Amino acid sequence: MDDAKTFPTGMLEALRAQVKGAVLEPGEAAYDEARALWNAMIDRQPAAILRCAGPEDVSAALKAAAEFGVPLSVKAGGHNISGSALVEGGLTLDLSGMRDVVLDPEASCVSVGAGALLGDVDAATAQHGLAVPTGINSTTGIAGLTLGGGYGWLTRKMGLTIDSLAAVEIATPAGEQLRASDAENSDLFWAVRGGGGNFGVVTRFHFNLHPLPHDVTAGLIIHSAENSTEILQKLRDLAPTLPEELTVWAVLRKAPPLPFLDAAYHGARVVVLACCWCGTPEDADKALEPVRAIGTPLAEAIGPQPLSAWQTAFDPLNSHGARNYWKSHMFDEVNDDLIDVFAEALERLPGDECEIFVAQLGGAPTRIDASVTAYPHRSAAFMMNVHARWQDAAEDDRYIAWAREFFDRTEPHANGGVYSNFMPEDETDRATGAFGAAYARLADIKARHDPAGLMRTQANVVASA
C-alpha cells in the first residue's frame, strides 16, 4: 500500500464501530495536528489516524490492521528522529491521550501511560522525593525512550531506564493484551527492554522508583572552541575517575544567547560541559572540582535545582518544528585522533543550531550482564550523536552531507554499536548494530509474537524462519 487512495474500503467503518477514540482521515481538522512530529523533515500521510482512548482501542486496531493487511505505525511522544511514528498510506495509532501517571510512593513504584512525556513522569515523582532514570529533555516520550534502552542524567548512578522497568502491559499483533515481567511472558519482557517496538504496542509501563530526596546540582561550563582539543582530552582522561553520581556530557556547538555568558561570545563556537550531580548537595563542589579545573572557562552556571527543572534546560534548543538529522556512534575509548576529528567538525558547523555531543557512559549499567535485557551496549564508554538541525528545506542536502561526512570520519574509531533511538530514517540497515548479540534471540521472539511483521516501521527485527 503506497498511498491513502488504496486504503481498504470497509476497514474504517469496522474500526469506528469497535473503538472509543476518534478515527481521523486526511482533510479533517484534527488530522494534521495528529500527524505532526517533532522532526519537521517527516511529512507522511497516514490513510487514517486512530487517537486511542485506551488499550482496547489498540487491540482493535492491531486486529483490523492484520486482517486488512494495512501497514501500521505507533505514535506516542512523537519525538523520534526517524519518523517511524507515521506510516504513509497506513494506519497510525496515536497514544498521546494515554498520558496518565499513577504513583504509589509506599510501594516506590509508578505506572505510566504510553503517551506520557518525561516531564509528566518527573512532575509526579518529584513530589515524593523519588525518580525514574530517564532522558535529557522533558518533551521526549517515555515509550520510545524506554523501548530503546533509555539514557539520561541519572543513568550512571541508577541505570538505564529499562533497568528500573518492573513490567509492561502490551497489546500483541494478534490483539491479545498481556502483562510481561520477569514472572510472566518473560520472553516479551526481555525483548521490550531494548528491542524497540518490534513485538507489539506497549500501552503501560510500570517502573520501580529510586530515592532522590534533594535537588540535583547541575548546569553548564562554557569553554572557547580555541581550546577544544585540550578540553576534550582532559575530560576524556578525567571521566573514568568521576563518581557515578556525576555525569558530564561535552556539547560542541555555537553558543546560544545564554544570560550568564558575555554577549561577545553569543554565536561563537564553544565546548559546553553539561554537568549533573545527583548526590547529596553538600558534596557537589568537591565532586565538580576536577571538572571545573579543566582549562579556563568563559563562563559557568551550576547550582542546585530540581531534577524536573534541569530536564527542561535543553528543551528550547530542541523544540518542535525544525528539520533534524542525526548520526551516532558508540566508542570503547576516545583517542587523540578522534578528538582531532571532533575539533575539526566544530570548526565547520554548518549552522547555529547544529551540535555534536559526546556522552560519558559507564557506571550502573555496566554492572548488569548484557544478556539480562535486549539492550547490548552496556560496556561502551562514550556515545556520540551529531545533531544537524536547521529550518529551511532548501538546505537539506548541505546539512545532511555535513552530518554524514563527520559520521564517516569517526566510524574507524567506533565499536559498531548504535543507540536505536538515535537512528535516522535512512539507517534501517543498522538494526543489527543496534541490537548486536541480542538480534538472534529477538528474531526468534519476533517469530513467535509477530511472524507476519506487522510491527516493522521502527528499527526492524526480521522474524527468524
C-alpha positions in Angstrom: 0.0 0.0 0.0 1.7 3.2 -1.2 -0.8 5.9 -0.6 -4.1 6.7 1.1 -6.1 6.1 -2.0 -5.6 2.3 -1.8 -6.8 2.1 1.8 -9.2 -0.8 2.1 -12.9 0.1 1.9 -14.9 -1.0 4.9 -12.0 -1.1 7.3 -12.6 2.3 8.8 -16.3 1.7 9.3 -15.5 -1.6 11.1 -12.8 0.1 13.2 -15.1 3.0 14.2 -17.7 0.5 15.4 -15.2 -1.0 17.8 -13.2 1.9 19.3 -13.9 4.8 21.6 -11.2 7.1 20.2 -11.5 9.3 17.1 -10.6 7.9 13.7 -9.2 10.8 11.7 -8.8 10.9 7.9 -7.0 13.4 5.6 -8.9 16.7 5.4 -10.4 16.5 8.9 -9.5 19.4 11.1 -7.5 17.4 13.7 -5.7 15.2 11.2 -2.7 17.5 10.5 -2.3 18.2 14.3 -2.3 14.4 15.0 0.3 13.7 12.4 2.7 16.5 13.4 6.0 15.2 14.7 9.0 16.8 16.4 11.1 16.4 13.3 9.7 18.6 10.6 11.6 16.6 7.9 9.0 13.9 8.3 5.8 14.6 6.3 4.0 11.4 5.9 0.3 11.0 5.2 -1.3 8.0 7.0 -4.6 6.9 5.5 -6.1 7.2 9.0 -5.0 8.1 12.5 -6.7 6.5 15.5 -6.5 8.6 18.6 -6.6 5.6 21.1 -8.7 6.1 24.2 -7.2 3.1 25.9 -5.7 -0.4 25.5 -8.9 -1.8 24.0 -8.6 0.6 21.1 -5.1 -0.5 20.5 -6.0 -4.2 20.4 -8.9 -3.5 18.0 -6.6 -1.5 15.7 -4.0 -4.2 15.6 -6.6 -6.9 14.7 -8.0 -4.7 12.0 -4.6 -3.8 10.5 -3.7 -7.5 10.4 -7.0 -8.6 8.9 -6.9 -6.0 6.1 -3.2 -6.1 5.5 -2.7 -2.4 6.4 0.8 -1.0 7.4 0.8 0.1 11.0 2.8 2.6 13.0 2.6 3.9 16.6 3.0 7.5 17.7 3.5 8.1 21.4 5.5 11.2 22.3 6.3 11.8 18.6 9.9 12.8 19.3 11.7 10.0 17.4 14.3 11.2 14.9 13.4 8.6 12.2 9.7 9.5 12.0 8.7 5.8 12.3 5.7 7.1 14.3 3.9 7.7 10.9 3.3 5.3 8.1 2.5 6.5 4.6 -0.9 5.2 3.4 -1.4 3.1 6.5 -2.9 3.3 10.0 -1.2 5.3 12.7 -2.1 4.7 16.4 -1.8 7.9 18.3 -1.2 7.1 22.0 -0.7 10.7 23.1 -4.0 10.8 25.0 -2.9 7.8 27.2 -0.8 10.1 29.3 -1.7 9.4 32.9 0.9 8.8 35.6 -0.1 6.9 38.8 2.3 6.9 41.6 2.4 4.6 44.6 5.0 6.1 46.9 4.5 3.5 49.6 5.5 0.7 47.1 8.0 3.0 45.5 6.7 2.4 42.0 4.9 4.3 39.3 2.6 3.3 36.5 2.9 5.4 33.3 0.6 5.5 30.2 2.4 5.1 26.9 1.6 8.6 25.8 3.3 10.3 28.7 6.3 12.6 28.3 9.3 12.6 30.6 8.1 15.9 32.1 4.9 14.1 33.2 6.9 11.4 35.0 9.3 13.9 36.6 6.5 16.1 37.9 4.7 13.2 39.5 7.7 11.5 41.1 9.5 14.7 42.3 6.6 15.5 44.7 7.6 12.4 46.7 11.4 12.7 46.5 11.6 9.8 44.0 12.8 9.4 40.4 13.0 7.2 37.4 16.2 7.5 35.4 15.0 8.8 32.0 16.5 11.1 29.3 17.6 14.7 28.9 14.6 16.5 27.5 11.2 16.9 29.2 9.4 16.7 25.9 10.7 13.2 25.0 8.1 10.4 25.1 8.6 7.8 27.8 7.6 4.9 25.4 10.2 5.4 22.7 12.9 6.2 25.2 12.3 3.1 27.3 11.9 0.7 24.5 15.3 1.7 23.1 17.1 1.5 26.5 16.9 4.9 28.0 20.0 7.1 28.6 20.0 10.3 30.7 21.4 12.4 33.5 20.8 9.7 36.2 21.9 6.7 34.2 25.4 6.4 35.7 24.0 6.2 39.2 20.6 4.5 38.7 21.0 2.5 35.4 19.2 2.7 32.1 15.5 3.4 32.1 14.9 -0.3 31.3 16.8 -1.3 34.4 14.0 0.3 36.5 11.2 -1.3 34.5 9.3 -3.9 36.5 6.6 -4.8 34.0 4.7 -3.7 30.9 1.2 -4.1 29.6 1.4 -4.9 25.9 -1.1 -5.4 23.1 0.3 -8.1 20.7 -0.2 -8.1 16.9 -2.8 -10.9 17.5 -4.8 -8.4 19.5 -4.1 -10.0 22.9 -3.5 -7.9 25.9 -0.7 -9.3 28.0 1.3 -8.3 31.1 5.0 -9.0 30.7 7.5 -9.1 33.5 10.2 -11.5 34.8 7.5 -13.7 36.2 5.1 -13.8 33.2 5.7 -13.6 29.5 9.3 -13.2 30.3 10.5 -13.5 26.7 8.5 -10.4 25.8 9.7 -8.6 28.8 13.3 -9.3 27.9 12.6 -8.2 24.3 10.9 -4.9 25.0 13.9 -3.8 27.3 16.0 -2.5 24.4 14.4 -4.3 21.4 12.1 -1.4 20.5 8.5 -1.6 19.3 9.0 -4.8 17.3 6.8 -7.1 19.3 3.5 -5.3 19.9 2.3 -2.0 21.4 3.2 -1.3 25.0 0.3 0.6 26.4 1.6 1.0 30.0 4.9 0.9 31.8 5.5 0.0 35.4 8.7 1.4 37.0 10.5 0.9 40.3 11.5 4.2 41.8 14.7 5.5 43.2 15.1 7.9 46.1 16.1 11.4 45.1 15.0 13.5 48.2 17.0 16.6 47.2 17.9 18.8 44.3 20.5 17.9 41.7 23.4 20.2 41.3 23.6 20.9 37.5 24.5 23.4 34.9 26.9 24.4 32.2 30.6 25.2 32.0 31.4 27.1 28.7 34.8 26.9 27.0 36.1 28.6 23.9 36.5 26.3 20.8 40.1 27.6 20.6 40.9 25.1 23.4 38.6 22.3 22.2 41.3 19.7 21.8 42.7 20.3 25.3 39.3 20.4 26.9 38.2 17.1 25.3 41.5 15.3 26.1 41.3 16.4 29.8 37.7 15.4 30.1 38.4 12.0 28.5 41.3 11.4 30.9 39.2 12.5 33.9 36.0 10.6 33.0 37.0 7.2 34.5 37.8 8.8 37.8 34.5 10.6 38.3 31.9 9.3 40.8 28.8 7.7 39.4 26.7 10.4 40.8 28.3 12.8 38.4 27.6 12.9 34.6 29.4 15.2 32.3 28.5 15.5 28.6 30.5 17.6 26.2 28.4 19.6 23.7 30.2 21.2 20.7 28.1 24.0 19.1 27.7 27.7 18.6 26.8 29.4 21.9 23.2 30.4 22.2 22.4 33.7 23.9 22.8 32.4 27.4 22.2 35.2 30.0 25.3 34.3 32.1 27.6 34.3 29.0 29.1 37.6 27.8 27.2 38.8 24.7 30.5 38.9 22.8 30.6 35.1 22.8 27.0 34.6 21.6 27.2 32.7 18.4 30.8 31.8 18.9 32.0 28.2 18.7 32.2 26.7 22.1 32.7 23.4 24.1 30.0 23.1 26.7 30.4 20.8 29.6 26.9 19.9 30.8 27.2 18.6 34.3 24.7 16.9 36.6 25.5 15.8 40.2 22.7 13.7 41.7 24.4 13.0 45.0 23.9 15.0 48.2 24.2 18.8 47.5 26.8 19.3 50.2 29.2 17.0 48.3 28.6 18.7 44.9 31.5 21.2 45.0 34.1 18.5 45.8 32.8 16.2 43.1 32.8 19.1 40.5 36.2 20.5 41.4 38.2 18.5 38.9 35.8 19.3 36.1 35.9 23.0 37.0 39.7 22.8 36.9 39.7 21.8 33.2 41.1 24.8 31.3 39.9 28.4 31.8 36.2 28.7 31.1 34.4 31.6 29.6 31.5 31.2 32.0 29.8 28.9 34.4 26.3 28.5 35.7 26.0 25.5 38.0 23.8 25.2 41.0 21.1 23.3 42.9 17.8 22.8 41.1 15.0 20.3 41.0 15.7 17.4 38.5 12.4 18.4 36.8 13.8 21.8 36.1 17.2 20.6 34.8 15.3 18.2 32.5 13.9 21.3 30.7 17.2 23.1 30.3 17.8 21.8 26.7 14.1 21.9 25.6 14.4 25.4 24.0 17.3 24.1 21.8 15.3 21.0 20.8 11.8 22.5 20.2 9.3 21.0 17.8 9.2 22.1 14.1 12.8 22.3 13.0 14.4 20.0 10.5 16.7 17.4 12.2 19.1 14.7 11.0 21.2 12.6 13.4 24.1 10.2 13.1 25.5 8.3 16.1 28.4 6.1 17.2 29.5 4.3 20.3 33.1 4.1 21.4 35.1 2.0 23.8 37.6 4.7 24.0 38.2 8.3 22.7 41.7 8.6 21.4 43.5 11.7 20.3 42.9 11.1 16.6 39.2 11.0 17.3 39.3 14.2 19.3 41.0 15.9 16.4 38.1 14.9 14.2 35.7 16.4 16.8 37.6 19.6 16.9 37.7 20.0 13.1 34.0 19.3 12.8 33.3 22.0 15.4 35.1 24.5 13.2 32.9 23.5 10.2 29.5 23.7 11.8 27.0 24.4 9.0 24.5 26.4 11.2 23.8 27.9 14.5 21.5 25.1 15.7 23.9 22.2 14.9 25.8 20.4 17.6 27.8 17.3 18.4 27.5 15.8 21.9 29.8 13.2 23.5 28.1 11.5 26.4 30.0 9.9 29.2 28.6 6.4 29.9 29.7 3.7 32.4 28.6 3.3 35.9 25.5 1.3 37.0 24.5 -0.1 33.5 27.9 -1.9 33.3 27.1 -4.0 36.4 24.2 -5.7 34.7 25.1 -8.6 32.4 24.3 -7.8 28.8 22.2 -10.9 28.5 19.7 -9.8 31.1 17.9 -7.4 28.7 17.9 -7.0 24.9 20.0 -3.8 25.2 23.5 -5.0 24.2 25.8 -1.9 24.6 26.4 -1.8 28.3 30.2 -1.8 28.1 30.5 1.3 25.8 32.5 4.1 27.4 31.2 7.0 25.3 28.4 7.7 22.9 28.4 10.4 20.2 25.5 12.0 18.4 25.9 14.5 15.6 22.8 16.6 15.5 22.2 18.6 12.3 19.3 21.0 12.9 18.0 23.7 10.5 14.9 25.5 9.4 14.9 25.7 5.5 14.1 22.6 3.5 16.2 24.0 0.6 19.3 23.4 2.9 18.6 19.7 3.5 21.4 18.4 1.3 24.1 20.7 2.9 23.2 19.8 6.5 22.8 16.1 5.9 26.1 15.9 4.0 27.9 17.6 6.9 26.5 15.0 9.4 27.3 12.1 7.2 30.8 13.2 6.5 31.5 13.6 10.2 29.9 10.2 10.9 32.1 8.6 8.2 35.3 10.2 9.6 34.6 8.9 13.2 33.5 5.4 12.1 37.0 3.9 12.2 37.2 4.7 15.9 33.7 3.3 16.8 32.8 -0.1 18.2 30.0 -0.8 15.7 27.2 -0.2 18.2 24.4 2.4 17.9 21.7 3.5 20.2 18.5 2.7 18.3 16.8 5.9 19.5 19.4 8.0 17.6 19.0 6.3 14.2 17.5 8.4 11.3 15.1 7.0 8.8 17.9 6.1 6.3 19.6 3.7 8.7 17.3 0.7 8.5 20.4 -1.4 7.7 21.9 -0.7 11.1 19.4 -2.8 13.1 22.0 -5.5 13.6 24.3 -2.9 15.0 21.6 -1.5 17.3 20.7 -4.9 18.7 24.1 -6.6 18.4 24.3 -10.0 20.1 20.7 -9.8 21.1 19.5 -9.9 17.5 19.2 -13.6 17.0 17.1 -14.1 20.2 14.9 -11.0 19.2 14.3 -12.6 15.8 13.1 -15.8 17.5 10.7 -13.9 19.8 9.5 -11.9 16.8 8.7 -15.1 15.0 6.5 -16.2 18.0 4.7 -12.9 18.5 4.7 -11.1 15.2 5.6 -13.6 12.4 3.9 -11.5 9.7 5.9 -8.4 10.6 3.0 -6.1 11.4 5.3 -4.1 13.7 8.0 -3.1 11.2 8.3 0.7 10.8 10.9 1.1 13.6 14.4 -0.3 13.7 13.1 -3.6 12.4 13.9 -7.1 13.6 13.0 -9.7 10.9 11.4 -12.8 12.3 13.5 -15.9 12.1 12.4 -18.6 9.8 
